[in-house]
Amino acid sequence: MLLEGLLFDTLRQGLWVAVLISLPILAVALLTGVTIGLFQALTSIQEMTLTFVPKLGAIVIVFWLSMGFMSQMLVSFFHDQILPLIAGGS
């Protein structure tokens, strides 16, 4: 029972870290997609590359800017949660 609770707690924290890491990229993709979609609706331009290229560029820029945050979050989770479990401490 104790091991099961520890496993579920670690999985819950891992999923929360995944949400926090992906949040900047997903938010920028959403905002860029809505903005481009609104622009396309207002101008009646229905070009497929118009939605893909700016969204990809925004995602790459935000990924590059938030790489330090993402790495720090993953390293912190690994050191604080995973390593103690591997070493046998709870």
C-alpha positions as YAML, in Angstrom:
chain: A
units: angstrom
residues:
- id: 1
  name: MET
  ca: [0.00, 0.00, 0.00]
- id: 2
  name: LEU
  ca: [2.81, 2.39, 0.86]
- id: 3
  name: LEU
  ca: [4.70, 1.57, -2.32]
- id: 4
  name: GLU
  ca: [1.55, 2.09, -4.39]
- id: 5
  name: GLY
  ca: [0.97, 5.52, -2.83]
- id: 6
  name: LEU
  ca: [4.58, 6.49, -3.46]
- id: 7
  name: LEU
  ca: [4.30, 5.40, -7.09]
- id: 8
  name: PHE
  ca: [1.10, 7.36, -7.68]
- id: 9
  name: ASP
  ca: [2.49, 10.43, -5.95]
- id: 10
  name: THR
  ca: [5.63, 10.34, -8.09]
- id: 11
  name: LEU
  ca: [3.56, 9.88, -11.26]
- id: 12
  name: ARG
  ca: [1.30, 12.79, -10.27]
- id: 13
  name: GLN
  ca: [4.29, 15.04, -9.69]
- id: 14
  name: GLY
  ca: [5.86, 13.91, -12.97]
- id: 15
  name: LEU
  ca: [2.70, 14.73, -14.87]
- id: 16
  name: TRP
  ca: [2.54, 18.14, -13.20]
- id: 17
  name: VAL
  ca: [6.15, 18.83, -14.25]
- id: 18
  name: ALA
  ca: [5.25, 17.79, -17.81]
- id: 19
  name: VAL
  ca: [2.31, 20.22, -17.80]
- id: 20
  name: LEU
  ca: [4.46, 23.07, -16.52]
- id: 21
  name: ILE
  ca: [7.18, 22.36, -19.07]
- id: 22
  name: SER
  ca: [4.81, 22.20, -22.02]
- id: 23
  name: LEU
  ca: [2.69, 25.19, -20.99]
- id: 24
  name: PRO
  ca: [4.77, 27.98, -22.62]
- id: 25
  name: ILE
  ca: [4.99, 26.19, -25.98]
- id: 26
  name: LEU
  ca: [1.33, 25.20, -26.04]
- id: 27
  name: ALA
  ca: [0.19, 28.69, -25.02]
- id: 28
  name: VAL
  ca: [2.21, 30.32, -27.79]
- id: 29
  name: ALA
  ca: [0.96, 27.77, -30.34]
- id: 30
  name: LEU
  ca: [-2.62, 28.47, -29.29]
- id: 31
  name: LEU
  ca: [-2.26, 32.25, -29.37]
- id: 32
  name: THR
  ca: [-0.45, 32.19, -32.71]
- id: 33
  name: GLY
  ca: [-3.04, 29.85, -34.22]
- id: 34
  name: VAL
  ca: [-5.95, 31.97, -33.04]
- id: 35
  name: THR
  ca: [-4.31, 35.17, -34.27]
- id: 36
  name: ILE
  ca: [-3.53, 33.72, -37.70]
- id: 37
  name: GLY
  ca: [-7.00, 32.17, -37.92]
- id: 38
  name: LEU
  ca: [-8.59, 35.52, -37.13]
- id: 39
  name: PHE
  ca: [-6.37, 37.22, -39.72]
- id: 40
  name: GLN
  ca: [-7.37, 34.61, -42.31]
- id: 41
  name: ALA
  ca: [-11.05, 35.01, -41.51]
- id: 42
  name: LEU
  ca: [-10.84, 38.79, -41.82]
- id: 43
  name: THR
  ca: [-8.90, 38.78, -45.08]
- id: 44
  name: SER
  ca: [-10.34, 35.61, -46.69]
- id: 45
  name: ILE
  ca: [-6.83, 34.29, -47.30]
- id: 46
  name: GLN
  ca: [-6.92, 30.49, -47.05]
- id: 47
  name: GLU
  ca: [-3.27, 29.57, -47.48]
- id: 48
  name: MET
  ca: [-2.18, 26.50, -45.49]
- id: 49
  name: THR
  ca: [1.43, 27.60, -45.11]
- id: 50
  name: LEU
  ca: [0.24, 30.87, -43.57]
- id: 51
  name: THR
  ca: [-0.86, 28.95, -40.47]
- id: 52
  name: PHE
  ca: [2.01, 26.49, -40.34]
- id: 53
  name: VAL
  ca: [5.12, 28.62, -40.80]
- id: 54
  name: PRO
  ca: [4.43, 31.41, -38.25]
- id: 55
  name: LYS
  ca: [3.23, 28.88, -35.66]
- id: 56
  name: LEU
  ca: [6.36, 26.78, -36.14]
- id: 57
  name: GLY
  ca: [8.55, 29.89, -35.88]
- id: 58
  name: ALA
  ca: [6.85, 31.03, -32.68]
- id: 59
  name: ILE
  ca: [7.17, 27.57, -31.15]
- id: 60
  name: VAL
  ca: [10.88, 27.39, -31.99]
- id: 61
  name: ILE
  ca: [11.52, 30.86, -30.52]
- id: 62
  name: VAL
  ca: [9.64, 30.09, -27.30]
- id: 63
  name: PHE
  ca: [11.34, 26.71, -27.02]
- id: 64
  name: TRP
  ca: [14.73, 28.37, -27.39]
- id: 65
  name: LEU
  ca: [13.86, 31.03, -24.80]
- id: 66
  name: SER
  ca: [12.45, 28.56, -22.27]
- id: 67
  name: MET
  ca: [15.04, 25.80, -22.62]
- id: 68
  name: GLY
  ca: [16.78, 26.86, -19.40]
- id: 69
  name: PHE
  ca: [13.52, 26.78, -17.45]
- id: 70
  name: MET
  ca: [12.61, 23.37, -18.87]
- id: 71
  name: SER
  ca: [16.03, 21.89, -18.15]
- id: 72
  name: GLN
  ca: [16.09, 23.26, -14.62]
- id: 73
  name: MET
  ca: [12.61, 21.90, -13.92]
- id: 74
  name: LEU
  ca: [13.52, 18.42, -15.17]
- id: 75
  name: VAL
  ca: [16.83, 18.32, -13.32]
- id: 76
  name: SER
  ca: [15.15, 19.50, -10.12]
- id: 77
  name: PHE
  ca: [12.45, 16.82, -10.43]
- id: 78
  name: PHE
  ca: [15.05, 14.15, -11.10]
- id: 79
  name: HIS
  ca: [17.25, 15.17, -8.15]
- id: 80
  name: ASP
  ca: [14.40, 15.74, -5.69]
- id: 81
  name: GLN
  ca: [12.07, 12.87, -6.61]
- id: 82
  name: ILE
  ca: [13.64, 10.18, -8.79]
- id: 83
  name: LEU
  ca: [17.15, 9.86, -7.35]
- id: 84
  name: PRO
  ca: [15.95, 9.33, -3.76]
- id: 85
  name: LEU
  ca: [13.63, 6.58, -5.01]
- id: 86
  name: ILE
  ca: [16.45, 4.89, -6.91]
- id: 87
  name: ALA
  ca: [18.81, 5.20, -3.93]
- id: 88
  name: GLY
  ca: [16.21, 3.57, -1.70]
- id: 89
  name: GLY
  ca: [15.23, 6.54, 0.46]
- id: 90
  name: SER
  ca: [11.60, 7.59, 0.65]
...
